[in-house]
């Protein structure tokens, strides 16, 4: 399985921290044809949860996201890495990024079956570019 390394756009927003609110968000996007690969929802406070998800493609899906309070995540530049799972993979990736002098804003990773998919967020486009170069070098 070859490595797929790409920039992705992430959508985010705050929703009420109540039963059914995340289901409402996901149903609205599903009805617009979204095939989400990445969803993180976390409680922020007693009344608020924050949702991050990707991918959203096309105007119809972007409108559906906006209808439930989600927008393109401003100030979040995300690198998507997909490839074979390997022992120490996370350590190799994060070390390469650190050695490039780049600080990560966040990381989410999963290894379903024999593959791995990783999303890493950065604060600037310059950090994303430097991290992408470092990751490509370590995963060749």
Secondary structure as the mmCIF struct_conf table of DSSP 4:
data_model
#
loop_
_struct_conf.conf_type_id
_struct_conf.id
_struct_conf.beg_label_comp_id
_struct_conf.beg_label_asym_id
_struct_conf.beg_label_seq_id
_struct_conf.end_label_comp_id
_struct_conf.end_label_asym_id
_struct_conf.end_label_seq_id
STRN STRN1 UNK A 4 UNK A 8
STRN STRN2 UNK A 11 UNK A 16
BEND BEND1 UNK A 17 UNK A 18
TURN_TY1_P TURN_TY1_P1 UNK A 19 UNK A 20
HELX_RH_AL_P HELX_RH_AL_P1 UNK A 21 UNK A 31
TURN_TY1_P TURN_TY1_P2 UNK A 32 UNK A 33
BEND BEND2 UNK A 37 UNK A 37
STRN STRN3 UNK A 38 UNK A 43
BEND BEND3 UNK A 45 UNK A 47
STRN STRN4 UNK A 48 UNK A 54
HELX_RH_AL_P HELX_RH_AL_P2 UNK A 58 UNK A 67
TURN_TY1_P TURN_TY1_P3 UNK A 68 UNK A 69
STRN STRN5 UNK A 71 UNK A 72
TURN_TY1_P TURN_TY1_P4 UNK A 74 UNK A 75
STRN STRN6 UNK A 77 UNK A 84
TURN_TY1_P TURN_TY1_P5 UNK A 87 UNK A 88
HELX_RH_AL_P HELX_RH_AL_P3 UNK A 89 UNK A 99
TURN_TY1_P TURN_TY1_P6 UNK A 100 UNK A 101
BEND BEND4 UNK A 105 UNK A 105
STRN STRN7 UNK A 106 UNK A 110
TURN_TY1_P TURN_TY1_P7 UNK A 113 UNK A 114
STRN STRN8 UNK A 115 UNK A 122
BEND BEND5 UNK A 123 UNK A 124
HELX_RH_AL_P HELX_RH_AL_P4 UNK A 125 UNK A 138
TURN_TY1_P TURN_TY1_P8 UNK A 139 UNK A 139
#
